[in-house]
Amino acid sequence: MTAPGGERIVPPPQPRRSFLAAAFTERVPTKLAAIVLALVLWLVVRGEEPTEIILAVRFVPVVDTSLEISGNTPDSVEVVVSGRRREVLKLQANPPVVRRRFDEDTPRRLRVTLLPSDVEFPIGVEATAKTVRPSVITLNFRPRATTATPDTGKP
């Protein structure tokens, strides 16, 4: 540009922005979108990653009506559970149970071996029980006392 007298007009020098400053201040919406997308992708991939946790699981003996358990019975056992992280996290809200059945032919004292196959998972949860601790427990059974109703002979 030239001035009316033929002099050349030089614009005042602009402060040069450093490369680092430009990296953080130019195209901010695009950079924020990229960061959000990267975080979402990381969370999705992390949820698919296999994991193992130890859960305290209720022990539920299912006993025939003619028997009852005497003595101490553990309320819970520890189970090592493996599966995808999101599946295993579902078990925090709806834990599995260890269930064993005992019929009238069960001996009065029984050492029970708890197996991973005894663990019952909630419907819709894809996880696997690896081990149960303690793996062996001792249960004592006795015949259930029946209350006899006196027969008065009257209808």
Secondary structure, 3 states (H helix, E strand, C coil): CECCCCCECCCCCCCCCCHHHHHHHCCHHHHHHHHHHHHHHHHHHHHHCEEEEEEEEEEEEEECCCEEEECCCCCEEEEEEEEEHHHHHHHHHCCCEEEEEECCCCCCEEEEECCHHHEECCCCCCEEEEEEECCEEEEEEEECCCCCCCCCCCC
